[in-house]
Amino acid sequence: MAKSAKAPVGVQARSTEDDSHELTPERLLELYRRMLLIRRFEEKAGQLYGMGLIGGFCHLYIGQEAVVVGMQAAAAPVDTLVTSYRDHGHMLACGMDPKGVMAELTGRRGGYSKGKGGSMHMFSREKNFFGGHGIVGAQVPIGTGLAFGHKYKADGGVSHTYLGDGAINQGQVAEAFNMAALWKLPVVYIIENNKYGMGTAVERASATAELYRRGESFGIPGHQVNGMDVTAVYRAGGEALAHARSGAGPVIVEMKTYRYRGHSMSDPAKYRPKEELAKMRKESDPIDTLSHRLLEEKIVDEAKLKEIDREVKAVVTDAAEFAQQSPEPDPSELYTDILREA
């Protein structure tokens, strides 16, 4: 789908033939399960939004599951992650409890931010997830700061800093790139290029559509990756993380991906042709692509895939039930968590 840039300096690119050694059948099956969990969770979130149980903004990750699942498969436990407002998939990929995530979406006390953050603002220090952020591009300086923390503590961690194609033109992004390169910070900037920043095609917003090259003036190497293929993401992510972890500085990986839904639940996505969406679903769906491989290599049969789907749906149903049964925050919560005494 996408062409690939050279591997970062000092990193040996992994060949396609190596994939069978790195990704065991058990690991491939786990990647499938994780992507399916995100897909089913987001579908349920869309249903709850339509029922009026989720308010405010809600940006679904359907279609982009391979990006964060592949990156997290290559991550180390000490790594940190920060992203933008399309964040539910990242939370689940980090291992956050679907019940707590869904409860936060519905504004309930059992949510990760006690029902006060909603879709775009929840965190988990336990899982090293430093939040979704509603201000476009604002998470990039934060992720760069997380990388500074890793370097200062010498803990071997890397900051996974996600941003979209719409955020790449923000001035603070360029400033963060400069600082990360100057100080050789351990950060991988993951550009989730789903072709549209809200309703504007990337070609209409960026003078160059090769977003992985945005770090060249700072000496930051970049890759362009098929973000619809979880194994391609895993390989490229492993290379980028190894480069950053070695002390060689930041890396940019542009994940060419695609969102099936509108920018948010209020977006009918009329700016793109229906044929484009249908073609992506038919030819590039990350879950279908991996399921075909699992079947072709006889890792599983159709019955096993249906069993996994039932198990995942049960997890999501439990999360939705938990969310609806969890009480709303007490009004007094308006005055908590707003100040920390130094």
C-alpha positions in Angstrom: 0.0 0.0 0.0 2.7 2.5 1.0 6.3 2.8 0.0 8.9 2.4 2.7 11.8 4.8 3.5 15.2 3.6 4.6 15.6 2.1 8.0 17.0 4.5 10.6 20.7 4.9 10.7 22.4 2.2 12.7 19.4 -0.1 12.7 19.3 -3.3 10.6 16.0 -3.6 8.8 14.2 -6.9 9.4 13.3 -8.9 6.3 9.9 -10.2 5.6 11.3 -13.7 6.0 12.2 -13.0 9.6 8.5 -12.4 10.4 7.7 -16.1 11.0 10.5 -16.3 13.6 9.4 -13.2 15.4 5.7 -13.6 15.4 4.8 -17.1 16.6 1.3 -18.5 15.8 0.3 -17.7 19.4 1.5 -14.1 19.0 -0.3 -13.6 15.8 -3.5 -14.9 17.4 -3.1 -12.5 20.3 -2.6 -9.6 17.9 -5.9 -10.6 16.2 -7.7 -10.8 19.5 -6.4 -7.3 20.5 -7.5 -5.7 17.2 -10.9 -7.4 17.4 -11.4 -6.1 21.0 -10.8 -2.6 19.8 -13.1 -3.0 16.8 -16.0 -4.5 18.9 -15.5 -1.9 21.7 -15.7 1.0 19.3 -18.8 -0.5 17.6 -20.4 -0.7 21.0 -19.3 2.9 21.8 -21.0 4.1 18.6 -24.2 2.3 19.6 -24.2 3.9 23.1 -23.5 7.3 21.6 -26.5 6.9 19.3 -28.6 5.9 22.4 -27.6 9.2 24.1 -25.5 7.4 26.8 -22.3 9.0 25.6 -22.2 12.8 25.4 -19.8 15.3 24.0 -17.3 14.3 21.4 -16.6 10.7 20.4 -13.9 9.8 17.9 -13.8 6.2 16.9 -10.7 4.2 15.9 -12.4 1.7 13.6 -10.1 0.8 10.7 -6.9 1.9 12.4 -6.5 -0.9 14.9 -3.3 -2.3 13.4 -1.3 0.8 14.3 -1.5 0.8 18.0 -1.7 -3.0 18.4 1.4 -3.5 16.3 3.3 -0.8 18.1 2.4 -2.0 21.6 3.4 -5.5 20.6 6.9 -4.2 20.0 7.0 -2.0 23.2 8.8 -2.5 26.5 6.9 -2.3 29.8 8.8 0.9 30.8 7.7 2.7 27.6 5.1 5.5 27.8 2.3 6.5 25.4 0.5 9.7 24.7 -2.0 10.4 21.9 -4.7 12.7 20.7 -8.5 12.5 21.0 -9.0 9.3 18.9 -7.7 7.4 21.9 -9.9 4.5 23.0 -7.9 2.0 20.9 -4.7 3.2 22.5 -6.1 2.7 26.0 -7.2 -0.9 25.3 -3.9 -1.7 23.6 -2.1 -0.5 26.7 -4.1 -3.0 28.8 -6.5 -0.6 30.4 -9.7 -2.3 31.6 -12.5 -2.0 29.1 -15.0 -1.5 31.9 -13.2 1.6 33.2 -12.8 3.0 29.7 -16.5 2.5 28.8 -17.6 3.9 32.2 -15.5 7.0 31.5 -17.1 7.4 28.0 -20.5 7.4 29.6 -19.5 9.8 32.4 -19.7 7.4 35.3 -18.0 7.2 38.6 -16.3 3.9 37.7 -14.4 5.5 34.8 -10.7 6.1 34.7 -11.2 9.9 35.3 -14.1 9.3 37.7 -16.5 10.2 34.9 -15.2 13.8 34.6 -13.0 13.4 31.5 -15.1 11.6 29.0 -13.8 10.3 25.7 -10.9 12.6 25.2 -9.4 12.9 28.7 -8.5 9.8 30.7 -5.2 8.5 32.0 -3.6 5.5 33.6 -0.3 5.9 35.3 -0.3 2.2 36.0 -0.3 1.4 32.3 2.0 4.4 31.4 -0.8 5.9 29.4 -0.6 9.7 29.6 -3.8 10.5 28.0 -5.7 11.5 25.0 -5.6 15.3 24.3 -8.3 17.4 22.7 -6.1 20.2 21.5 -4.7 19.3 18.1 -0.9 18.6 18.3 -0.7 19.5 22.0 0.3 16.0 23.0 3.5 16.1 20.9 5.4 18.5 23.3 4.1 16.4 26.2 5.3 13.2 24.6 8.7 14.9 24.0 8.7 15.8 27.7 8.0 12.1 28.6 11.1 11.2 26.4 13.1 13.7 28.3 12.0 12.0 31.5 13.1 8.6 30.2 16.6 10.0 29.3 16.9 11.9 32.6 16.1 8.8 34.6 18.1 6.5 32.3 15.3 3.9 32.6 15.6 2.6 29.0 12.1 3.7 28.1 10.9 5.2 24.9 8.0 7.7 24.5 5.4 6.6 21.9 4.0 9.9 20.8 1.0 9.7 18.4 -0.3 12.4 16.2 -2.5 12.7 13.1 -1.9 14.0 9.6 -3.9 17.1 10.6 -1.6 17.9 13.5 1.6 17.6 11.6 1.4 21.2 10.4 1.2 22.7 14.0 4.1 24.9 15.0 4.5 23.2 18.3 5.1 19.9 16.5 8.1 21.3 14.7 9.4 22.8 17.9 9.1 19.4 19.6 11.0 17.7 16.7 13.8 20.2 17.1 14.2 19.7 20.8 14.0 15.9 20.5 16.7 15.9 17.9 18.9 18.4 19.7 18.9 16.4 22.9 18.7 13.0 21.2 15.6 12.1 23.2 14.2 8.5 23.1 10.9 9.2 21.3 9.1 7.6 18.4 6.7 10.0 16.7 3.9 7.9 15.2 1.9 9.8 12.6 -1.5 8.1 12.0 -2.1 9.3 8.5 -5.7 8.3 7.8 -5.9 10.6 4.8 -8.2 13.2 6.3 -7.7 15.9 9.0 -11.4 16.3 10.0 -12.7 16.7 6.4 -9.6 18.0 4.6 -7.6 15.5 2.5 -3.9 15.6 3.5 -2.9 16.6 0.0 -4.9 19.8 0.4 -3.4 20.7 3.8 0.3 19.7 3.5 2.8 21.0 0.9 4.3 17.5 0.9 2.2 14.5 1.6 5.2 12.4 2.5 4.8 13.1 6.2 7.6 10.8 7.3 10.1 13.3 5.8 9.0 16.1 8.1 12.0 15.5 10.4 14.7 15.6 7.7 15.7 19.2 8.5 16.3 18.2 12.1 18.2 15.0 11.1 15.3 12.8 12.3 15.1 9.6 10.2 11.6 8.5 9.0 9.7 5.5 7.7 6.5 5.2 5.8 4.6 2.0 6.8 1.5 0.1 5.7 -0.5 0.9 8.8 -3.3 -1.5 7.8 -0.9 -4.5 8.2 -0.2 -5.3 11.9 2.9 -7.3 11.1 4.3 -4.5 9.0 3.7 -2.1 11.9 5.3 -4.6 14.4 8.4 -4.8 12.3 8.8 -1.1 11.6 7.9 -0.3 15.2 10.5 -2.6 16.5 13.2 -1.0 14.4 12.2 2.5 15.4 12.0 1.7 19.1 15.4 0.0 19.0 16.9 3.1 17.3 15.4 5.4 19.9 16.3 3.1 22.8 19.9 2.9 21.7 20.4 6.6 22.4 20.5 7.6 18.7 17.6 10.0 19.1 14.0 10.3 17.8 12.4 8.5 14.8 9.3 9.3 12.8 7.0 6.5 11.5 4.2 7.5 9.2 1.5 4.9 9.4 -0.7 4.9 6.3 -4.0 3.9 7.7 -7.7 4.7 7.2 -10.7 5.4 9.4 -14.0 3.9 8.4 -16.2 6.3 10.3 -16.3 10.1 10.2 -13.9 12.3 12.1 -16.3 12.2 15.0 -19.8 10.8 15.6 -21.3 14.0 14.2 -19.4 13.7 10.9 -21.2 12.0 8.0 -17.9 12.0 6.0 -19.5 13.2 2.8 -16.1 14.6 1.6 -14.8 11.2 0.5 -16.3 8.9 -2.1 -18.1 5.8 -1.0 -16.1 3.8 -3.4 -12.9 4.7 -1.6 -14.3 3.4 1.7 -15.6 0.2 0.2 -12.3 -0.5 -1.5 -10.4 0.0 1.8 -12.7 -2.3 3.7 -12.6 -5.0 1.0 -8.9 -5.0 0.3 -7.1 -3.6 3.3 -9.0 -4.3 6.5 -6.4 -5.1 9.2 -8.5 -7.7 11.0 -9.7 -9.5 7.8 -6.1 -9.5 6.5 -4.8 -11.2 9.6 -7.7 -13.6 9.8 -7.0 -14.7 6.3 -3.4 -15.4 7.2 -4.4 -17.3 10.3 -6.7 -19.5 8.2 -4.2 -20.0 5.3 -1.4 -21.0 7.6 -3.9 -23.3 9.5 -3.2 -21.6 12.8 -6.9 -21.6 13.5 -10.1 -22.6 11.7 -13.3 -20.7 11.2 -14.8 -22.2 14.4 -12.0 -20.8 16.5 -12.3 -17.3 15.0 -16.0 -17.3 15.8 -15.2 -18.4 19.3 -12.8 -15.5 19.8 -15.4 -13.1 18.4 -17.9 -14.4 21.0 -15.4 -14.0 23.8 -14.5 -10.5 22.8 -18.2 -9.5 22.4 -18.8 -10.8 25.9 -16.0 -8.6 27.3 -17.5 -5.6 25.5 -21.0 -6.4 26.7 -19.8 -6.7 30.3 -18.0 -3.3 29.9 -21.2 -1.7 28.6 -23.3 -3.1 31.4 -20.8 -2.0 34.0 -20.8 1.5 32.6 -24.6 1.8 32.7 -24.8 0.4 36.2 -22.0 2.6 37.6 -23.4 5.7 39.3 -22.9 9.2 38.0 -20.3 11.4 39.8 -21.5 13.3 42.9 -21.8 17.0 42.1 -19.1 17.6 44.8 -16.6 16.1 42.3 -16.7 19.3 40.4 -14.3 20.7 43.1 -11.9 17.7 43.3 -8.8 17.0 41.2 -8.4 20.6 40.2 -5.4 21.6 42.3 -2.4 19.7 43.7 -0.6 21.3 46.6 3.2 21.3 46.0 
